[in-house]
Amino acid sequence: MLSYALKRTGVAVLLALCVSFGSYMLVFLAGDPAILLAGETGTAADAERIRQIYGFDDPIVFQYANWLGRVLQGDLGRSLYFNQPVTTILLGRIPVTLGLGTAAILFALALAIPLGIAAARWRNTIVDRGALLIAVVGQAMPSFWFSLILVIWFSVKYPLFPTSGSETWRHFVLPTIVLGYFAAPAIMRLTRSGMATVLDSDYIRTARAMGISARKIMFKHALRNAILPVVSLSAAQFGYLLAGSVVVESVFAIHGAGRLAWESVLRSDLPTVQALVLAFSLMYILLTLAADLVNAWLDPRLRS
């Protein structure tokens, strides 16, 4: 297990370096960063002075190495719009998005896994068709439309939850439902597919012939093998929820990293956009690594 963990960690570190280089290059995609930093009122002399201060005249490899060294020390630059260190801004916004994403993926798992198990257990029945209908509706429905429907019903018509903000847990209920319901269909379908395959396998038939109870077969023998791909998909969905929370955070006026990304793009705040891309990418890599390690722990065959 240790050898497998070290190998996967090494791959994750290499991938993180590649992602960090891509994040750094974002600054240059919008044009000359010295001209952008100088602003619309800046002169050519101002741009040249900025180019010398920030080292934009150096070879790109040296620029990246210097930037990476600052990042490893926690220096992500300074926001052009907020005029604050980007690290300070992220430390105030990312925990909000992490909390929302965690609640959403837990809601998705609580909804999708039981539905997937039930659909596989009673295939081609009304239970199966009902679960698939829930999945289709969740994947086809736009998140912003679903958000507005929930606001109309549970904030305006029946004032049970706030319409905006992130002060208390009640502010996160509706956004959690929206994000979680969007992530649930893929998890539900994969759970159903995996459970259906396992339930038709020979060792399950043998277990039934031995008189083992249906509940024990379902949850101890079948689910353990069927859940492996669900772990990987859940990690990927969690990363997607974190990076894709822009719309939901904007609708519910939640001051998280998703809304910060939207604000930074609109205001051409490149250092903040660069830091957000790097942060979301690293979180996705860490989640994928964690899923690989959990799968290897559940199934020793994966460690070879």
Wavefront OBJ file of the C-alpha trace (Angstrom):
o trace
v 0.000 0.000 0.000
v 2.825 2.406 0.855
v 4.537 1.803 -2.494
v 1.279 2.431 -4.358
v 0.614 5.603 -2.348
v 4.094 6.967 -3.071
v 3.721 6.209 -6.765
v 0.342 7.934 -7.016
v 1.614 10.884 -4.980
v 4.559 11.281 -7.358
v 2.192 11.358 -10.336
v 0.031 13.923 -8.547
v 3.054 16.160 -7.868
v 4.119 16.043 -11.536
v 0.584 16.858 -12.612
v 0.471 19.740 -10.136
v 3.670 21.174 -11.639
v 2.158 20.999 -15.126
v -1.001 22.682 -13.884
v 0.983 25.398 -12.128
v 2.851 26.176 -15.351
v -0.446 26.390 -17.223
v -1.830 28.697 -14.549
v 1.209 30.946 -14.797
v 0.875 31.185 -18.568
v -2.667 32.541 -18.197
v -1.147 35.953 -17.518
v 0.359 36.027 -21.000
v -2.738 34.823 -22.861
v -4.439 38.194 -22.468
v -1.466 40.067 -23.953
v 1.544 41.847 -22.518
v 1.103 41.711 -18.716
v 3.168 44.887 -18.280
v 0.700 46.856 -20.411
v -2.240 45.342 -18.520
v -0.716 46.252 -15.163
v 0.015 49.780 -16.359
v -3.678 50.258 -17.138
v -5.411 52.344 -19.778
v -3.800 55.568 -18.570
v -0.288 54.095 -18.425
v 2.422 55.171 -20.838
v 5.036 53.113 -22.638
v 7.560 54.213 -20.019
v 5.260 52.968 -17.254
v 4.913 49.605 -18.990
v 8.662 49.321 -19.417
v 9.243 50.141 -15.740
v 6.699 47.485 -14.698
v 8.362 45.003 -17.053
v 11.689 45.563 -15.296
v 10.200 45.447 -11.769
v 8.325 42.172 -12.342
v 11.044 40.609 -14.479
v 8.928 40.192 -17.613
v 12.103 40.679 -19.664
v 13.608 37.471 -18.267
v 13.248 34.113 -20.069
v 9.870 32.492 -19.363
v 11.482 29.578 -17.515
v 13.138 31.930 -15.005
v 9.927 33.899 -14.616
v 8.005 30.712 -13.864
v 10.647 29.501 -11.393
v 10.539 32.812 -9.502
v 6.729 32.786 -9.481
v 6.607 29.162 -8.287
v 9.047 29.982 -5.490
v 6.764 32.790 -4.302
v 3.697 30.538 -4.537
v 5.369 27.879 -2.391
v 5.915 30.594 0.221
v 2.216 31.535 0.095
v 2.630 34.645 -2.077
v 0.066 34.536 -4.902
v 0.503 38.161 -5.888
v -1.745 41.161 -5.352
v -5.252 41.627 -6.676
v -5.523 44.411 -9.243
v -9.137 45.187 -8.296
v -9.317 44.565 -4.545
v -5.771 45.884 -3.961
v -5.156 43.133 -1.413
v -2.908 40.068 -1.340
v -4.600 37.314 -3.327
v -3.777 34.818 -0.571
v -5.791 36.852 1.940
v -8.770 37.016 -0.426
v -8.699 33.271 -1.124
v -8.464 32.380 2.563
v -11.698 34.290 3.079
v -13.546 32.842 0.079
v -12.405 29.236 -0.432
v -13.712 27.906 2.942
v -17.203 29.070 1.952
v -17.051 27.176 -1.347
v -15.514 24.126 0.341
v -18.349 24.056 2.851
v -20.966 24.388 0.126
v -19.284 21.746 -2.043
v -18.961 19.303 0.852
v -22.631 19.679 1.781
v -23.644 19.297 -1.879
v -21.646 16.099 -2.497
v -22.966 14.565 0.738
v -26.508 15.397 -0.361
v -25.796 13.916 -3.801
v -24.431 10.682 -2.308
v -27.329 10.389 0.144
v -29.767 10.735 -2.756
v -27.961 8.856 -5.523
v -26.577 5.725 -3.852
v -29.868 4.504 -2.310
v -31.676 5.254 -5.600
v -28.995 3.384 -7.564
v -29.180 0.374 -5.247
v -32.985 0.317 -5.410
v -32.970 0.658 -9.212
v -30.544 -2.265 -9.548
v -32.439 -4.381 -7.036
v -35.785 -3.876 -8.771
v -34.703 -3.526 -12.390
v -37.301 -2.833 -15.086
v -39.931 -1.961 -12.492
v -41.564 1.310 -11.556
v -38.802 1.839 -8.958
v -36.131 1.610 -11.664
v -38.011 3.919 -14.031
v -38.691 6.414 -11.256
v -35.009 6.555 -10.292
v -33.982 7.040 -13.923
v -36.581 9.810 -14.305
v -35.136 11.617 -11.287
v -31.657 11.289 -12.819
v -32.730 12.580 -16.240
v -34.537 15.576 -14.752
v -31.561 16.437 -12.534
v -29.102 16.352 -15.419
v -31.299 18.204 -17.904
v -32.500 20.997 -15.628
v -30.356 24.178 -15.715
v -28.970 24.972 -12.282
v -29.865 28.673 -12.462
v -33.500 27.819 -13.311
v -33.722 25.286 -10.486
v -32.204 27.872 -8.134
v -34.871 30.428 -9.046
v -37.661 27.858 -8.619
v -36.432 26.999 -5.130
v -36.146 30.696 -4.234
v -39.709 31.364 -5.406
v -41.157 28.436 -3.456
v -39.036 28.276 -0.307
v -37.953 31.885 0.134
v -40.755 34.014 -1.325
v -43.990 32.000 -1.200
v -42.995 30.030 1.892
v -40.216 32.005 3.648
v -38.363 29.038 5.098
v -34.838 29.835 3.927
v -32.950 33.051 3.101
v -32.539 34.086 -0.518
v -28.919 35.199 -0.250
v -25.877 35.346 1.982
v -23.715 32.820 3.800
v -24.017 33.766 7.461
v -25.809 30.686 8.840
v -26.431 27.077 7.833
v -29.900 28.035 6.585
v -28.302 30.116 3.827
v -26.682 26.955 2.428
v -29.760 24.709 2.278
v -31.101 25.763 -1.132
v -27.663 26.064 -2.820
v -26.775 22.623 -1.463
v -29.911 21.093 -2.983
v -29.236 22.730 -6.351
v -25.588 21.650 -6.567
v -26.194 18.220 -5.065
v -29.113 17.415 -7.352
v -26.974 18.329 -10.340
v -24.218 15.904 -9.266
v -26.535 13.053 -8.239
v -27.604 11.657 -11.678
v -24.142 10.471 -12.754
v -23.505 8.856 -9.374
v -26.919 7.204 -9.377
v -26.520 5.733 -12.863
v -23.046 4.417 -12.109
v -24.247 2.880 -8.839
v -27.141 1.213 -10.636
v -24.895 -0.100 -13.404
v -22.275 -1.424 -10.989
v -24.814 -3.043 -8.690
v -26.655 -4.650 -11.607
v -23.417 -6.164 -12.912
v -22.355 -7.460 -9.506
v -25.784 -8.893 -8.665
v -25.639 -10.986 -11.848
v -22.187 -12.389 -11.046
v -21.497 -16.002 -10.094
v -20.340 -15.389 -6.537
v -23.608 -13.585 -5.736
v -25.566 -16.570 -7.068
v -23.420 -18.815 -4.889
v -24.096 -16.638 -1.856
v -27.826 -16.862 -2.508
v -27.598 -20.640 -2.878
v -25.812 -20.813 0.486
v -28.779 -19.133 2.117
v -27.115 -15.826 2.965
v -29.717 -13.136 3.604
v -30.547 -10.735 0.767
v -29.651 -7.724 2.937
v -26.203 -9.104 3.706
v -25.597 -9.980 0.054
v -26.682 -6.529 -1.066
v -24.709 -4.390 1.367
v -21.736 -6.535 2.391
v -20.836 -8.396 -0.795
v -22.354 -6.546 -3.760
v -22.035 -2.927 -2.702
v -18.367 -3.251 -1.682
v -17.386 -4.188 -5.251
v -19.867 -1.919 -7.019
v -18.842 1.165 -5.013
v -15.257 1.350 -6.337
v -15.988 3.365 -9.513
v -18.471 5.460 -7.524
v -15.649 6.626 -5.228
v -13.629 7.903 -8.200
v -16.665 9.546 -9.786
v -17.664 11.184 -6.503
v -14.208 12.718 -6.146
v -14.419 14.046 -9.707
v -17.934 15.379 -9.085
v -16.774 17.056 -5.876
v -14.005 18.827 -7.771
v -16.479 19.843 -10.459
v -18.881 21.222 -7.855
v -16.121 23.345 -6.328
v -15.032 24.779 -9.655
v -18.530 24.961 -11.117
v -20.271 26.743 -8.260
v -20.068 30.105 -10.066
v -23.715 30.165 -11.175
v -25.170 28.989 -7.859
v -23.040 31.331 -5.776
v -24.032 34.222 -8.051
v -27.772 33.442 -7.847
v -27.728 33.115 -4.055
v -25.173 35.937 -3.558
v -22.786 33.667 -1.693
v -19.364 35.249 -1.325
v -17.318 32.176 -2.149
v -14.514 31.352 -4.549
v -16.956 30.688 -7.406
v -18.397 34.173 -7.276
v -14.899 35.574 -6.827
v -13.891 33.873 -10.089
v -16.809 35.479 -11.902
v -16.015 38.919 -10.459
v -12.319 38.581 -11.290
v -12.962 37.608 -14.903
v -15.348 40.544 -15.396
v -12.798 42.964 -13.929
v -9.750 41.447 -15.707
v -8.120 40.768 -12.337
v -5.548 38.362 -13.777
v -3.577 37.580 -10.588
v -6.783 36.504 -8.837
v -7.982 34.467 -11.835
v -4.565 32.821 -12.021
v -4.633 31.922 -8.323
v -8.187 30.556 -8.548
v -7.335 28.332 -11.523
v -4.333 27.012 -9.616
v -6.325 26.481 -6.396
v -9.225 24.667 -8.084
v -6.849 22.519 -10.120
v -4.837 21.497 -7.064
v -8.024 20.630 -5.174
v -9.131 18.457 -8.089
v -5.756 16.680 -8.134
v -5.880 16.081 -4.372
v -9.413 14.705 -4.599
v -8.421 12.338 -7.401
v -5.400 11.174 -5.397
v -7.590 10.583 -2.339
v -10.065 8.567 -4.446
v -7.249 6.402 -5.825
v -5.947 5.679 -2.329
v -9.421 4.844 -1.010
v -10.048 2.487 -3.940
v -6.688 0.793 -3.347
v -7.609 0.331 0.305
v -10.982 -1.165 -0.627
v -9.606 -3.405 -3.383
v -6.035 -4.735 -2.824
v -5.867 -5.837 -6.482
v -5.459 -2.198 -7.527
v -2.187 -1.862 -5.617
v -0.256 -4.143 -7.996
l 1 2 3 4 5 6 7 8 9 10 11 12 13 14 15 16 17 18 19 20 21 22 23 24 25 26 27 28 29 30 31 32 33 34 35 36 37 38 39 40 41 42 43 44 45 46 47 48 49 50 51 52 53 54 55 56 57 58 59 60 61 62 63 64 65 66 67 68 69 70 71 72 73 74 75 76 77 78 79 80 81 82 83 84 85 86 87 88 89 90 91 92 93 94 95 96 97 98 99 100 101 102 103 104 105 106 107 108 109 110 111 112 113 114 115 116 117 118 119 120 121 122 123 124 125 126 127 128 129 130 131 132 133 134 135 136 137 138 139 140 141 142 143 144 145 146 147 148 149 150 151 152 153 154 155 156 157 158 159 160 161 162 163 164 165 166 167 168 169 170 171 172 173 174 175 176 177 178 179 180 181 182 183 184 185 186 187 188 189 190 191 192 193 194 195 196 197 198 199 200 201 202 203 204 205 206 207 208 209 210 211 212 213 214 215 216 217 218 219 220 221 222 223 224 225 226 227 228 229 230 231 232 233 234 235 236 237 238 239 240 241 242 243 244 245 246 247 248 249 250 251 252 253 254 255 256 257 258 259 260 261 262 263 264 265 266 267 268 269 270 271 272 273 274 275 276 277 278 279 280 281 282 283 284 285 286 287 288 289 290 291 292 293 294 295 296 297 298 299 300 301 302 303 304
